[in-house]
Amino acid sequence: MTALLEQTQAPPAATSGGRRGGYRARWAVRLTSLAAAVLAWQWVTAGDVRLWVRFDRLPTPVEVWRELVRQLGEPVHYEDVAQSLVRILTGFGIAAVLGIGLGIAIGRSRLLADVLQPLFEVVRPIPAIALVPVAILLFPTNEQGIVFITFVSAFFPILVSTRHAVRALPTVWEDAIATIGGGRIRTLASVVLPGALPGVFSGLSVGIGVSWICVISAEMISGDYGVGYRTWKAYTIVDYPGVLVGMLTIGALGWLTSASVERAGRWATRWLPANLKDRTR
């Protein structure tokens, strides 16, 4: 019996070790790719390469690194990062609540779909950044307007993804709940919400990325502080290393928030088969 148990337990251990080795190999490839990009950047900028693109005016990685170190030693850098994060999390949080709620409602109710969907489809193609003049007119402060722009940019990807996820659920799942006496609330809690979660988190992942694009643009146009405002200010005074530091900061913050949303999605959908979850990592 002991030998049999050892034989049956050996393959999972090997599989687990193989997976860890696979993750390490993937991370090695990713780090190598980043290092190669930095080296290529150093080569074209230090060599003043001028082809169809002029690299002679672009700061070198060494110059950008020095500027980054300088900014990391100043409190204003952290104040800008904190302000941009507050704007993102506020607008994105409101968009997540309303987008998921309305997406489920529209996906479940034909009447609500007929009433609300035409309005949303008319407004959805309008770029969120184009609503900056409207936000200035509607809200008494720039801060509220920037949060509004962030909300709008994230709202529609979340709404559309949730609506499609709800409508794609097999009707046999609801029939199975109905046969054991389950009502609408139980169907919603046991079938609709769990079944739509993968699609919901797909919308959340897209929404957080789009919201970063729009909040930075809004900060450049009407902000008084924030990463976008500081990046634009560096450009106006011809501080190109500062511009690159702002861009890298935006990229790092966007990656951090997107990775957090994806990790939360993997945790919430941990009931999925392991092979499907591995493909998303």
Backbone as JSON, one array per atom type, in Angstrom:
{
  "sequence": "MTALLEQTQAPPAATSGGRRGGYRARWAVRLTSLAAAVLAWQWVTAGDVRLWVRFDRLPTPVEVWRELVRQLGEPVHYEDVAQSLVRILTGFGIAAVLGIGLGIAIGRSRLLADVLQPLFEVVRPIPAIALVPVAILLFPTNEQGIVFITFVSAFFPILVSTRHAVRALPTVWEDAIATIGGGRIRTLASVVLPGALPGVFSGLSVGIGVSWICVISAEMISGDYGVGYRTWKAYTIVDYPGVLVGMLTIGALGWLTSASVERAGRWATRWLPANLKDRTR",
  "N": [[0.82, -1.21, 0.0], [1.93, 1.24, 0.83], [3.94, 1.58, -1.07], [2.34, 1.82, -3.32], [1.02, 4.23, -2.78], [3.21, 5.96, -2.85], [3.88, 5.79, -5.52], [1.64, 6.9, -6.71], [1.75, 9.45, -5.72], [4.07, 10.54, -6.7], [4.04, 11.57, -9.46], [2.47, 14.07, -9.29], [4.28, 15.59, -7.72], [6.45, 15.78, -9.41], [5.23, 17.11, -11.48], [4.59, 19.53, -10.25], [7.17, 20.49, -9.71], [8.04, 20.74, -12.32], [6.34, 22.77, -13.23], [7.17, 24.93, -11.63], [9.76, 25.2, -12.6], [9.12, 25.9, -15.2], [7.9, 28.42, -14.82], [10.07, 29.88, -13.84], [11.74, 29.83, -16.07], [10.2, 31.3, -17.86], [10.13, 33.81, -16.58], [12.83, 34.38, -16.72], [13.14, 34.72, -19.47], [11.52, 36.99, -19.82], [12.89, 38.96, -18.28], [15.31, 38.99, -19.64], [14.43, 39.97, -22.08], [13.67, 42.6, -21.36], [16.17, 43.59, -20.53], [17.58, 43.46, -22.93], [16.17, 45.35, -24.42], [16.79, 47.7, -23.0], [19.57, 47.82, -23.4], [19.63, 48.12, -26.19], [18.4, 50.6, -26.37], [20.34, 52.18, -25.03], [22.42, 51.91, -26.85], [21.52, 53.09, -29.29], [21.0, 55.7, -28.49], [23.37, 56.65, -27.21], [25.08, 56.43, -29.35], [24.1, 58.32, -31.06], [22.32, 57.67, -33.19], [20.79, 58.14, -36.3], [18.29, 57.45, -38.23], [15.4, 56.76, -39.97], [14.16, 57.53, -37.74], [14.99, 59.82, -35.19], [17.32, 59.34, -32.91], [19.19, 60.82, -31.61], [18.37, 62.89, -30.03], [17.13, 61.79, -27.92], [17.11, 61.01, -24.45], [19.69, 59.12, -22.78], [19.65, 55.83, -21.2], [21.21, 56.02, -18.88], [21.13, 58.75, -18.21], [18.41, 59.02, -17.73], [18.15, 57.3, -15.56], [19.65, 58.65, -13.6], [18.06, 60.93, -13.29], [15.76, 59.73, -12.33], [16.65, 58.72, -9.86], [17.17, 61.14, -8.6], [14.56, 62.25, -8.47], [13.31, 60.36, -6.86], [14.29, 61.03, -4.42], [12.87, 63.23, -3.65], [10.05, 64.62, -2.02], [7.85, 65.48, -3.55], [7.58, 63.81, -5.72], [6.47, 61.44, -4.72], [4.1, 62.45, -3.79], [2.84, 63.15, -6.18], [2.56, 60.6, -7.34], [0.9, 59.37, -5.43], [-1.39, 60.99, -5.66], [-2.23, 60.5, -8.32], [-2.79, 57.77, -8.09], [-4.91, 57.83, -6.26], [-6.86, 59.13, -7.79], [-7.16, 57.27, -9.89], [-8.0, 54.91, -8.51], [-10.35, 55.79, -7.33], [-12.05, 56.63, -9.51], [-12.0, 54.25, -11.04], [-12.99, 52.41, -9.19], [-15.66, 53.3, -8.8], [-16.56, 52.96, -11.42], [-16.31, 50.18, -11.65], [-18.23, 49.2, -9.84], [-20.68, 50.3, -10.82], [-20.52, 49.52, -13.53], [-20.41, 46.67, -13.46], [-22.8, 46.13, -12.1], [-24.83, 47.34, -13.77], [-24.22, 46.01, -16.13], [-24.89, 43.35, -15.54], [-27.61, 43.73, -15.04], [-28.59, 44.68, -17.53], [-27.91, 42.52, -19.12], [-29.62, 40.61, -18.1], [-32.21, 41.61, -18.22], [-34.56, 42.3, -20.61], [-36.09, 44.58, -20.94], [-34.64, 46.63, -19.58], [-32.39, 46.55, -21.19], [-33.45, 47.51, -23.61], [-34.06, 50.09, -22.83], [-31.69, 51.3, -21.75], [-29.43, 50.48, -23.23], [-29.34, 51.64, -25.92], [-28.69, 54.33, -25.29], [-26.19, 54.03, -24.02], [-24.71, 52.94, -26.14], [-24.58, 55.05, -27.89], [-23.04, 56.92, -26.52], [-20.74, 55.51, -25.91], [-18.74, 55.3, -28.09], [-17.49, 57.79, -27.94], [-14.43, 59.27, -27.22], [-13.06, 59.19, -23.96], [-11.34, 61.22, -23.15], [-12.13, 63.27, -24.73], [-14.21, 64.31, -23.36], [-13.32, 66.16, -21.58], [-13.79, 69.05, -21.79], [-16.55, 69.01, -21.2], [-16.5, 67.95, -18.63], [-15.23, 70.03, -17.3], [-17.2, 71.95, -17.42], [-19.26, 70.72, -15.99], [-18.37, 70.05, -13.39], [-17.31, 71.52, -10.31], [-14.6, 71.56, -9.56], [-11.27, 70.8, -10.74], [-10.32, 68.38, -9.87], [-12.58, 66.72, -9.4], [-13.48, 66.58, -12.02], [-11.38, 65.18, -13.31], [-11.53, 62.7, -12.03], [-14.04, 61.97, -12.97], [-13.52, 61.67, -15.74], [-11.79, 59.51, -15.6], [-13.53, 57.59, -14.56], [-15.45, 57.34, -16.67], [-13.85, 56.32, -18.74], [-13.19, 53.76, -17.82], [-15.64, 52.62, -17.37], [-17.21, 51.72, -19.62], [-15.77, 49.54, -20.93], [-15.94, 47.66, -18.81], [-18.72, 47.41, -18.46], [-19.61, 46.44, -21.0], [-18.17, 44.02, -21.26], [-19.13, 42.61, -19.03], [-21.86, 42.43, -19.64], [-21.81, 40.86, -22.0], [-20.7, 38.53, -20.92], [-22.71, 37.67, -19.16], [-24.85, 37.2, -20.9], [-23.82, 35.11, -22.34], [-23.99, 32.87, -20.78], [-24.86, 29.47, -20.33], [-28.22, 28.42, -20.72], [-29.05, 26.09, -19.57], [-27.9, 25.92, -17.07], [-29.36, 27.67, -15.46], [-31.81, 26.39, -15.66], [-31.27, 24.08, -14.25], [-31.02, 25.04, -11.62], [-33.6, 25.97, -11.29], [-35.07, 23.62, -11.28], [-34.66, 22.58, -8.77], [-35.99, 24.26, -7.19], [-34.96, 26.82, -6.92], [-35.01, 30.36, -6.68], [-35.03, 33.69, -8.21], [-33.07, 35.21, -6.92], [-31.37, 33.27, -5.86], [-30.56, 32.09, -8.22], [-29.18, 34.21, -9.35], [-27.07, 34.51, -7.49], [-25.88, 31.97, -7.44], [-25.47, 31.1, -10.04], [-25.37, 33.16, -12.12], [-23.56, 35.25, -11.22], [-21.13, 33.76, -10.41], [-20.66, 32.4, -12.87], [-20.26, 34.48, -14.68], [-17.94, 35.68, -13.86], [-15.25, 35.29, -15.04], [-15.5, 36.77, -17.47], [-16.18, 39.25, -16.41], [-13.84, 40.01, -15.02], [-12.13, 40.19, -17.16], [-13.1, 42.49, -18.39], [-12.56, 44.3, -16.3], [-9.77, 44.23, -16.27], [-9.14, 45.34, -18.79], [-10.38, 47.81, -18.43], [-8.9, 49.07, -16.34], [-6.48, 49.56, -17.59], [-7.19, 51.31, -19.71], [-8.19, 53.42, -18.21], [-5.89, 54.45, -17.03], [-4.59, 55.58, -19.23], [-6.36, 57.68, -19.84], [-6.54, 59.16, -17.45], [-3.98, 60.18, -17.17], [-3.81, 61.77, -19.46], [-5.86, 63.59, -18.87], [-4.77, 64.79, -16.58], [-2.62, 66.09, -17.75], [-3.94, 68.02, -19.23], [-5.73, 69.46, -17.54], [-4.88, 69.21, -14.93], [-3.41, 69.94, -11.7], [-1.5, 68.69, -10.29], [0.07, 65.46, -10.0], [1.17, 62.49, -11.8], [0.89, 62.69, -14.59], [0.59, 65.48, -14.94], [3.11, 66.34, -13.96], [4.81, 65.15, -15.8], [4.1, 66.47, -18.18], [4.79, 69.07, -17.47], [7.57, 68.79, -17.25], [8.14, 68.42, -19.94], [7.47, 70.94, -21.01], [9.5, 72.55, -20.04], [11.64, 71.58, -21.33], [12.86, 69.32, -20.25], [13.88, 66.51, -20.9], [14.87, 64.02, -19.83], [13.3, 64.03, -17.49], [10.78, 63.77, -18.61], [10.91, 61.16, -19.65], [11.25, 59.76, -17.25], [8.76, 60.25, -16.09], [7.14, 58.86, -17.94], [8.05, 56.22, -17.56], [7.32, 55.9, -14.91], [4.54, 56.01, -15.11], [4.14, 53.71, -16.64], [5.04, 51.75, -14.83], [3.22, 52.04, -12.7], [0.83, 51.48, -14.03], [1.29, 48.81, -14.77], [1.46, 47.66, -12.2], [-1.13, 48.05, -11.09], [-2.73, 46.75, -13.02], [-1.72, 44.14, -12.84], [-2.5, 43.59, -10.24], [-5.29, 43.52, -10.5], [-5.55, 41.34, -12.25], [-4.47, 39.3, -10.67], [-6.33, 39.26, -8.59], [-8.48, 38.41, -10.09], [-7.68, 35.8, -10.8], [-7.69, 34.65, -8.28], [-10.41, 34.87, -7.59], [-11.55, 33.25, -9.5], [-10.63, 30.72, -8.97], [-11.74, 28.25, -9.03], [-11.72, 27.41, -11.59], [-10.51, 25.08, -14.13], [-7.1, 23.93, -13.78], [-5.43, 24.03, -16.02], [-6.54, 26.0, -17.6], [-6.17, 28.26, -16.03], [-3.39, 28.44, -15.95], [-2.74, 29.32, -18.46], [-3.23, 31.98, -18.44], [-1.24, 33.2, -17.01]],
  "CA": [[0.0, 0.0, 0.0], [2.81, 2.41, 0.89], [4.57, 1.73, -2.38], [1.33, 2.31, -4.25], [0.82, 5.65, -2.5], [4.37, 6.7, -3.33], [3.81, 5.86, -6.96], [0.58, 7.81, -7.11], [2.07, 10.81, -5.32], [5.27, 11.01, -7.39], [3.79, 12.42, -10.63], [2.15, 15.45, -8.96], [5.47, 16.3, -7.27], [7.24, 16.1, -10.6], [4.5, 18.14, -12.23], [4.77, 20.79, -9.54], [8.53, 20.97, -9.97], [8.11, 21.18, -13.71], [5.68, 24.06, -13.35], [8.05, 25.96, -11.06], [10.84, 25.42, -13.55], [8.58, 26.63, -16.33], [7.72, 29.82, -14.43], [11.39, 30.52, -13.77], [12.22, 30.02, -17.43], [9.43, 32.39, -18.46], [10.61, 35.05, -16.0], [14.17, 34.63, -17.27], [12.94, 35.26, -20.82], [11.0, 38.34, -19.69], [13.96, 39.84, -17.82], [16.26, 39.11, -20.74], [13.83, 40.86, -23.07], [13.8, 43.97, -20.86], [17.58, 43.98, -20.57], [17.95, 43.69, -24.33], [15.58, 46.62, -24.83], [17.58, 48.79, -22.4], [20.85, 47.87, -24.1], [19.39, 48.71, -27.51], [18.15, 52.02, -26.1], [21.63, 52.79, -24.74], [23.26, 51.89, -28.05], [21.07, 54.05, -30.3], [21.08, 57.07, -27.97], [24.77, 57.02, -27.0], [25.7, 56.53, -30.67], [23.42, 59.37, -31.86], [21.84, 57.04, -34.41], [19.76, 58.91, -37.01], [17.78, 56.77, -39.42], [14.12, 57.44, -40.17], [13.84, 58.05, -36.41], [16.15, 60.52, -34.66], [17.61, 58.95, -31.53], [20.22, 61.66, -31.04], [17.76, 63.81, -29.06], [16.53, 61.01, -26.84], [18.04, 60.79, -23.34], [20.2, 57.76, -22.6], [19.18, 55.21, -19.95], [21.99, 56.51, -17.74], [20.57, 60.06, -17.85], [17.09, 58.8, -17.15], [18.35, 56.7, -14.25], [20.07, 59.71, -12.7], [16.9, 61.76, -13.0], [14.87, 58.93, -11.48], [17.21, 58.72, -8.5], [16.96, 62.48, -8.05], [13.15, 62.43, -8.14], [12.97, 59.49, -5.74], [14.71, 61.68, -3.19], [12.05, 64.41, -3.41], [8.69, 64.26, -1.58], [6.83, 65.82, -4.53], [7.4, 62.65, -6.59], [5.54, 60.52, -4.07], [2.8, 63.13, -3.74], [2.24, 63.0, -7.51], [2.16, 59.2, -7.5], [-0.26, 59.13, -4.57], [-2.56, 61.67, -6.21], [-2.69, 59.76, -9.5], [-3.39, 56.52, -7.63], [-6.22, 58.14, -5.67], [-7.78, 59.4, -8.9], [-7.43, 56.02, -10.59], [-8.76, 53.98, -7.69], [-11.7, 56.34, -7.12], [-12.82, 56.51, -10.75], [-12.11, 52.85, -11.42], [-13.88, 51.74, -8.23], [-17.05, 53.65, -9.14], [-16.86, 52.32, -12.7], [-16.46, 48.74, -11.43], [-19.52, 48.93, -9.18], [-21.79, 50.6, -11.74], [-20.39, 48.74, -14.76], [-20.82, 45.29, -13.21], [-24.23, 46.11, -11.76], [-25.65, 47.61, -14.95], [-23.98, 44.96, -17.11], [-25.73, 42.2, -15.17], [-29.02, 44.1, -15.21], [-28.91, 44.73, -18.97], [-27.82, 41.16, -19.64], [-30.71, 39.79, -17.58], [-33.51, 42.22, -18.44], [-34.76, 42.81, -21.96], [-36.63, 45.94, -20.83], [-33.53, 47.53, -19.29], [-31.54, 46.6, -22.38], [-34.08, 48.4, -24.58], [-34.07, 51.46, -22.32], [-30.37, 51.86, -21.47], [-28.37, 50.13, -24.17], [-29.16, 52.65, -26.98], [-27.97, 55.49, -24.75], [-24.79, 53.67, -23.82], [-24.05, 52.72, -27.42], [-24.33, 56.37, -28.5], [-21.98, 57.6, -25.76], [-19.53, 54.68, -25.79], [-17.65, 55.59, -29.04], [-16.85, 59.08, -27.68], [-13.24, 59.1, -26.36], [-13.25, 59.8, -22.64], [-10.55, 62.44, -23.04], [-12.88, 64.33, -25.41], [-15.2, 64.83, -22.42], [-12.69, 67.11, -20.66], [-14.55, 70.31, -21.72], [-17.82, 68.77, -20.5], [-16.2, 67.8, -17.21], [-14.94, 71.36, -16.76], [-18.47, 72.65, -17.26], [-20.15, 70.05, -15.06], [-17.87, 69.9, -12.03], [-16.73, 72.78, -9.82], [-13.16, 71.48, -9.38], [-10.56, 69.95, -11.69], [-10.18, 67.04, -9.27], [-13.79, 65.97, -9.69], [-13.52, 66.35, -13.46], [-10.42, 64.13, -13.66], [-12.12, 61.44, -11.57], [-15.13, 61.67, -13.9], [-12.91, 61.16, -16.97], [-11.3, 58.16, -15.28], [-14.72, 56.74, -14.44], [-16.05, 57.07, -17.99], [-12.95, 55.49, -19.54], [-13.22, 52.38, -17.35], [-17.01, 52.14, -17.23], [-17.77, 51.02, -20.77], [-15.21, 48.18, -21.07], [-16.48, 46.77, -17.77], [-20.14, 47.2, -18.76], [-19.78, 45.6, -22.19], [-17.65, 42.68, -20.97], [-20.06, 41.95, -18.1], [-23.1, 42.13, -20.37], [-21.57, 39.7, -22.88], [-20.48, 37.34, -20.09], [-24.0, 37.23, -18.64], [-25.67, 36.67, -22.0], [-23.22, 33.88, -22.87], [-24.16, 31.76, -19.86], [-25.79, 28.45, -20.82], [-29.53, 28.44, -20.05], [-29.24, 24.84, -18.82], [-27.5, 26.15, -15.69], [-30.53, 28.24, -14.78], [-32.84, 25.35, -15.59], [-30.9, 23.15, -13.18], [-31.37, 25.68, -10.36], [-35.05, 26.05, -11.21], [-35.65, 22.31, -10.99], [-34.57, 22.3, -7.33], [-36.75, 25.27, -6.47], [-34.22, 28.07, -6.74], [-35.63, 31.57, -7.21], [-34.19, 34.61, -8.99], [-31.91, 35.62, -6.13], [-30.44, 32.14, -5.81], [-30.0, 31.95, -9.57], [-28.19, 35.27, -9.52], [-25.92, 34.28, -6.63], [-25.26, 30.66, -7.66], [-25.21, 30.83, -11.45], [-25.01, 34.31, -12.94], [-22.34, 35.9, -10.76], [-19.93, 32.92, -10.61], [-20.43, 32.09, -14.27], [-19.82, 35.66, -15.43], [-16.72, 36.26, -13.27], [-14.12, 35.42, -15.98], [-15.73, 37.89, -18.36], [-16.14, 40.48, -15.62], [-12.45, 40.39, -14.75], [-11.55, 40.63, -18.43], [-13.46, 43.9, -18.52], [-11.83, 45.07, -15.3], [-8.38, 44.33, -16.7], [-9.1, 46.33, -19.87], [-10.78, 49.1, -17.9], [-7.85, 49.72, -15.56], [-5.48, 50.06, -18.53], [-7.72, 52.48, -20.4], [-8.33, 54.52, -17.26], [-4.57, 55.08, -16.86], [-4.37, 56.44, -20.4], [-7.2, 58.86, -19.79], [-6.25, 60.0, -16.28], [-2.74, 60.9, -17.46], [-4.15, 62.82, -20.42], [-6.63, 64.62, -18.16], [-3.84, 65.53, -15.73], [-1.82, 66.97, -18.6], [-4.76, 69.11, -19.74], [-6.36, 70.31, -16.52], [-4.45, 68.87, -13.58], [-2.47, 70.8, -10.99], [-0.48, 67.79, -9.78], [-0.1, 64.11, -10.51], [2.25, 62.05, -12.67], [0.68, 63.27, -15.91], [0.91, 66.91, -14.87], [4.55, 66.51, -13.79], [5.44, 64.78, -17.06], [3.88, 67.55, -19.13], [5.59, 70.2, -17.01], [8.95, 68.52, -17.64], [8.24, 68.66, -21.38], [7.41, 72.38, -21.3], [10.78, 73.18, -19.7], [12.62, 70.84, -22.12], [13.54, 68.37, -19.37], [13.53, 65.25, -21.51], [15.0, 62.91, -18.87], [12.13, 64.06, -16.62], [9.66, 63.22, -19.38], [11.07, 59.71, -19.68], [10.98, 59.25, -15.91], [7.3, 60.25, -15.95], [6.58, 57.76, -18.73], [8.36, 54.96, -16.89], [6.5, 55.84, -13.69], [3.19, 55.67, -15.54], [4.15, 52.3, -17.03], [5.16, 50.91, -13.64], [1.95, 52.1, -11.96], [-0.16, 50.75, -14.81], [1.56, 47.37, -14.62], [1.15, 47.25, -10.84], [-2.58, 47.98, -10.91], [-3.26, 45.7, -13.89], [-1.34, 42.86, -12.26], [-3.33, 43.38, -9.05], [-6.62, 43.12, -10.97], [-5.46, 39.98, -12.79], [-4.29, 38.37, -9.55], [-7.63, 39.13, -7.93], [-9.31, 37.58, -10.96], [-7.28, 34.39, -10.66], [-8.16, 34.17, -6.99], [-11.87, 34.76, -7.6], [-11.95, 32.16, -10.4], [-9.73, 29.6, -8.69], [-12.46, 27.02, -9.28], [-11.52, 27.01, -12.98], [-9.47, 24.05, -14.31], [-5.74, 24.48, -13.65], [-4.82, 24.29, -17.32], [-7.04, 27.27, -18.09], [-5.55, 29.34, -15.25], [-1.99, 28.55, -16.29], [-2.59, 30.03, -19.71], [-3.37, 33.42, -18.22], [-0.14, 33.71, -16.18]],
  "C": [[0.86, 1.26, 0.0], [3.49, 2.66, -0.44], [3.59, 2.28, -3.4], [1.08, 3.8, -4.05], [1.98, 6.49, -3.01], [4.34, 6.86, -4.84], [2.77, 6.85, -7.42], [0.9, 9.25, -6.75], [3.25, 11.37, -6.1], [4.97, 11.92, -8.58], [3.39, 13.83, -10.28], [3.36, 16.24, -8.51], [6.32, 16.7, -8.47], [6.57, 17.19, -11.4], [4.66, 19.5, -11.59], [6.15, 21.37, -9.77], [8.69, 21.45, -11.39], [7.46, 22.53, -13.93], [6.55, 25.18, -12.8], [9.2, 26.26, -12.01], [10.36, 26.19, -14.78], [8.38, 28.1, -16.03], [9.05, 30.55, -14.38], [11.93, 30.78, -15.16], [11.5, 31.19, -18.11], [9.89, 33.74, -17.92], [12.01, 35.4, -16.5], [14.06, 35.24, -18.67], [12.45, 36.71, -20.74], [12.08, 39.33, -19.27], [15.01, 40.04, -18.91], [15.74, 40.05, -21.81], [13.94, 42.32, -22.64], [15.24, 44.45, -20.92], [18.03, 44.27, -21.99], [17.39, 45.01, -24.83], [16.37, 47.8, -24.27], [18.92, 48.93, -23.09], [20.7, 48.48, -25.49], [19.14, 50.21, -27.39], [19.47, 52.75, -25.85], [22.47, 52.92, -26.02], [22.83, 52.98, -29.04], [21.15, 55.49, -29.8], [22.52, 57.52, -27.75], [25.5, 57.19, -28.33], [25.08, 57.57, -31.56], [22.95, 58.83, -33.21], [20.7, 57.86, -35.0], [19.4, 58.16, -38.29], [16.5, 57.49, -39.82], [13.56, 57.97, -38.85], [15.11, 58.65, -35.84], [16.33, 60.17, -33.18], [18.62, 59.87, -30.86], [19.68, 62.66, -30.02], [17.15, 63.09, -27.87], [17.54, 60.82, -25.71], [18.48, 59.33, -23.26], [19.62, 57.16, -21.32], [19.92, 55.7, -18.72], [21.44, 57.86, -17.27], [19.2, 59.92, -17.19], [17.21, 58.21, -15.75], [18.76, 57.76, -13.23], [18.9, 60.61, -12.32], [15.91, 61.03, -12.11], [15.36, 58.93, -10.04], [16.99, 60.08, -7.84], [15.51, 62.68, -7.61], [12.72, 61.55, -6.96], [13.38, 60.08, -4.4], [13.9, 62.91, -2.84], [10.63, 64.0, -3.03], [7.63, 64.5, -2.65], [6.57, 64.64, -5.48], [6.37, 61.69, -6.0], [4.15, 61.14, -3.93], [2.09, 63.01, -5.09], [1.74, 61.57, -7.73], [0.91, 58.9, -6.68], [-1.52, 59.77, -5.14], [-3.11, 60.95, -7.44], [-3.35, 58.45, -9.09], [-4.77, 56.75, -7.01], [-7.24, 58.38, -6.77], [-8.17, 58.12, -9.63], [-8.34, 55.11, -9.77], [-10.18, 54.48, -7.45], [-12.55, 56.16, -8.37], [-13.04, 55.08, -11.16], [-13.05, 52.1, -10.48], [-15.34, 52.03, -8.52], [-17.46, 52.97, -10.44], [-17.09, 50.82, -12.53], [-17.82, 48.42, -10.83], [-20.67, 49.15, -10.15], [-21.72, 49.74, -13.0], [-20.83, 47.3, -14.57], [-22.31, 45.21, -12.92], [-25.12, 46.32, -12.97], [-25.43, 46.55, -16.02], [-24.81, 43.72, -16.83], [-27.2, 42.51, -15.41], [-29.42, 44.1, -16.68], [-28.86, 43.33, -19.57], [-28.98, 40.28, -19.23], [-32.1, 40.31, -17.95], [-33.6, 42.78, -19.85], [-35.27, 44.25, -21.92], [-35.5, 46.94, -20.56], [-32.58, 47.65, -20.48], [-32.13, 47.55, -23.42], [-34.02, 49.86, -24.14], [-32.66, 52.05, -22.27], [-29.34, 51.61, -22.57], [-28.24, 51.13, -25.33], [-28.4, 53.88, -26.51], [-26.48, 55.19, -24.59], [-24.05, 53.5, -25.14], [-23.78, 54.02, -28.15], [-23.14, 57.05, -27.84], [-20.67, 56.83, -25.81], [-18.44, 55.01, -26.81], [-16.93, 56.91, -28.77], [-15.62, 58.85, -26.79], [-13.43, 59.85, -25.04], [-12.51, 61.11, -22.52], [-11.24, 63.6, -23.76], [-13.93, 64.95, -24.51], [-14.6, 65.82, -21.42], [-13.43, 68.45, -20.63], [-15.89, 70.15, -20.99], [-17.58, 68.64, -19.0], [-15.9, 69.15, -16.56], [-16.22, 72.14, -16.52], [-19.33, 72.05, -16.16], [-19.68, 70.14, -13.61], [-17.16, 71.17, -11.58], [-15.22, 72.75, -9.67], [-12.55, 70.57, -10.44], [-10.46, 68.52, -11.17], [-11.39, 66.17, -9.58], [-13.89, 65.65, -11.18], [-12.58, 65.24, -13.89], [-10.94, 62.76, -13.22], [-13.26, 61.01, -12.5], [-14.59, 61.08, -15.2], [-12.41, 59.73, -16.75], [-12.45, 57.17, -15.18], [-15.28, 56.36, -15.81], [-15.17, 56.12, -18.8], [-13.0, 54.02, -19.12], [-14.62, 51.78, -17.39], [-17.44, 51.27, -18.41], [-17.1, 49.67, -21.05], [-15.76, 47.19, -20.04], [-17.93, 46.43, -18.07], [-20.31, 46.21, -19.91], [-19.32, 44.18, -21.92], [-18.6, 41.92, -20.04], [-21.34, 41.55, -18.81], [-22.92, 40.91, -21.27], [-21.39, 38.43, -22.06], [-21.8, 36.79, -19.55], [-24.84, 36.59, -19.74], [-25.12, 35.36, -22.55], [-23.39, 32.68, -21.95], [-25.16, 30.74, -20.42], [-27.1, 28.47, -20.03], [-29.77, 27.17, -19.24], [-28.83, 25.0, -17.37], [-28.67, 26.72, -14.88], [-31.64, 27.21, -14.64], [-32.54, 24.37, -14.46], [-31.25, 23.73, -11.82], [-32.89, 25.72, -10.18], [-35.68, 24.71, -10.83], [-35.58, 21.95, -9.5], [-35.19, 23.42, -6.5], [-36.04, 26.58, -6.24], [-34.94, 29.24, -7.39], [-34.63, 32.45, -7.94], [-32.94, 35.01, -8.21], [-30.89, 34.49, -6.06], [-29.8, 31.91, -7.17], [-28.91, 32.98, -9.8], [-26.91, 34.97, -8.74], [-25.17, 33.0, -6.98], [-24.86, 30.4, -9.1], [-24.64, 32.05, -12.17], [-23.68, 34.93, -12.5], [-21.1, 35.02, -10.91], [-19.62, 32.66, -12.08], [-19.89, 33.25, -15.07], [-18.48, 36.21, -14.96], [-15.54, 36.32, -14.25], [-14.3, 36.59, -16.94], [-15.68, 39.22, -17.64], [-14.71, 40.94, -15.39], [-11.71, 40.73, -16.04], [-11.86, 42.1, -18.67], [-12.74, 44.78, -17.53], [-10.38, 45.26, -15.71], [-8.22, 45.35, -17.83], [-9.4, 47.72, -19.33], [-9.68, 49.81, -17.14], [-6.75, 50.26, -16.48], [-5.94, 51.31, -19.25], [-7.83, 53.68, -19.46], [-6.99, 55.2, -17.0], [-4.27, 56.01, -18.02], [-5.11, 57.76, -20.25], [-6.88, 59.76, -18.59], [-4.95, 60.78, -16.51], [-3.0, 62.03, -18.44], [-4.92, 63.94, -19.75], [-5.73, 65.43, -17.24], [-2.98, 66.49, -16.54], [-2.62, 68.19, -19.04], [-5.22, 70.04, -18.63], [-5.91, 70.01, -15.1], [-3.49, 69.9, -13.01], [-1.34, 70.0, -10.37], [-0.83, 66.39, -10.25], [1.03, 63.77, -11.47], [2.11, 62.65, -14.07], [1.02, 64.74, -15.95], [2.41, 67.13, -14.78], [5.29, 66.15, -15.07], [5.29, 65.89, -18.09], [4.69, 68.79, -18.75], [7.06, 70.01, -17.39], [9.14, 68.76, -19.14], [8.28, 70.15, -21.71], [8.72, 73.1, -20.96], [11.95, 72.41, -20.34], [13.49, 69.95, -21.22], [13.2, 66.97, -19.85], [13.81, 64.04, -20.62], [13.82, 62.86, -17.9], [10.9, 63.51, -17.32], [9.73, 61.7, -19.41], [10.82, 59.08, -18.32], [9.47, 59.21, -15.67], [6.66, 59.11, -16.72], [6.83, 56.41, -18.07], [7.54, 54.79, -15.61], [5.07, 55.44, -14.03], [3.12, 54.19, -15.92], [4.22, 51.37, -15.82], [3.86, 50.89, -12.84], [0.85, 51.34, -12.71], [0.03, 49.25, -14.71], [1.17, 46.88, -13.24], [-0.35, 47.08, -10.64], [-3.2, 46.89, -11.78], [-2.95, 44.32, -13.34], [-2.17, 42.55, -11.01], [-4.73, 42.92, -9.44], [-6.58, 41.69, -11.48], [-5.27, 38.95, -11.68], [-5.6, 38.17, -8.79], [-8.58, 38.27, -8.77], [-8.97, 36.11, -10.87], [-7.74, 33.82, -9.33], [-9.67, 33.95, -7.0], [-12.35, 33.62, -8.48], [-11.05, 30.95, -10.21], [-10.41, 28.25, -8.87], [-12.32, 26.55, -10.72], [-10.49, 25.88, -13.06], [-8.09, 24.67, -14.33], [-5.12, 24.81, -14.98], [-5.3, 25.59, -17.91], [-6.4, 28.43, -17.34], [-4.09, 29.51, -15.63], [-1.78, 29.36, -17.56], [-2.64, 31.54, -19.52], [-2.2, 34.01, -17.44], [1.03, 34.13, -17.06]]
}
